[in-house]
Amino acid sequence: MEVFLDPNKDHQGDDPVIITQLNLSKAIKDSILLNFGECGLASSLGSFQLKYVNPITKLCIIRVSREEYQKVWSAITMVRSIGNCPVLFNLLDLSGNIKACKKAALKCDELKFEQYKLRMGTRLSADVTQHMQNCLEKIKLLEH
């Protein structure tokens, strides 16, 4: 899943939010609670896992059971902001196993980082490049 910080809306603060595992997970769980109630949240929490988040490319991998994926997917589409920052979500791949998901995520993350490098040009730091390499390694190491 891809997270877009919405450029068409005004940010209520000076700093746009950094997409992290904590704030993304909280936004999704809050949406499940708001739209499906406590029972809906309780049934989803048993299998809901945010397996991977890349703050550079804003790509994330969410794992949830087959019984709950439609509820979680619906709740994600209803998330409108993380913190005070408006966001939009784009589902890139829906898979039944981690191997196919890893393959799609690696391909997408590598392409998005190439675009990021072109956009940043000479301003790209070695720290960001190293962080991105670490993120790609995390995808490769994902397990059930």
N, C-alpha and C positions, 0 to 999 in steps of 0.2 A: 504494500500500500504506500502511496506517495502522499505527502502532506504539503500543501501549498499555503504559504502565508499570503493572504489575500491583499494584493497591491492596490485594489480598487477602493478599499475602505480605509478610513483614517485610523491609525493606531492611537489608542487612548493614552499611551505613554510614549516617552521618547525612544525607548529601546524595544525593538521587536523581540518577542519571546524566542528563546533557544529551545528547539524541540528536544526533549529528554524523555527517557523511559518513564520517569515519574510523572511528569505533567501530561504526557500523552495518555498513559494508563488511567490517570485520574479523570481526564476529560471523557474518555470512553466509558468508564465505570459510572460517572455522574450521569451521562446520557442514558445508559441502560436503566439506572435507577429512576430517572425522570420519566422515561417513556414506557418502561415495563414494570415499574414498582419494585418493592423489596423482594418479592418472590422471583421476579425475572432476573434481578441482580444475583440473588443467591444461587439460582440454577446455572447461571453463566459463569460465576466465579470458580466453580470446580474445574473448569477446563480452560479458562481464559489465561493466556500468557502472552506478554509482549516480548517476543524472543530477541528482537534486534531493532535498534534505532540508530540511524546515522544522522547526526545533526548537520553535516555538510550537505549531503544530497537530499536529506529529509525523506529517506526511504525507511520503511519499517516493516517488520514481519510479525504478524499476529497469529497465534495458534489458538484454536478453539474447537470443541467437539463438533461432529457433524450435526448433532441434535440442536446445537445452540448457534451455529454460524449465521443463520438468517437473522436471528434476533440481534446478534452483535453487529452484523453488517448494517442492519437497519439503524441501530443506535449510532454507529459511526457516521452515517450519512446525515444524521441530525445534529452532530457536533458543529457548532458555528464559530467557536472561539476556544483558544487555549490561553488561559490567563486573560489578558485584555486584547489579545491579538486575534483578529479574524482569520479563520483557516478554512480550507477546502480540502477534501480527501479525494483521491483517485485510486480506485482498485486496479492494480496492474496485473495481478494473477491470482487465481483461486485454485488451490491444489489440494489433493487428498493426501499428499505425503511430503515429508521434509526435503527429500532429495530433489524433487521437481521444483519445490519452492526455492531451495538454495541456488539451483541453476538459474532460475529466472531473476532472482535477486542479485546474483553476481553480475550477470549480463547488464541489468539495468543500472546497478551502482557504478560499474565501470564506465558505461556510456555517460551517465550523469556527471561523473567526476571529470571526464574528458571535456565536457561542456563547461564545467566550473573552471577548469584550468584555462580554457580559452578566454572565458569572461574575465578572469582575474589577471591574466597576462603575467607581467613582471612582479605584481604584488603578491603572488602566491608564495607563501613561506614554506620552509622545510618542515616546520611543525605541522602544518595542515596536511602536507603530503604524507608525513609519517602517520598522522592520525587516520588518514584515509586508508593507508595500507593496513593499519591495525583493524579498521572496520571490515575490510575485505577478508582478513584472516578470521574475524569473528564469524562471518557468514559461513566460511569453509568448515568451521568447527561446530556448527549448529547440530544438535542432536534432538531426539524426541524429548 
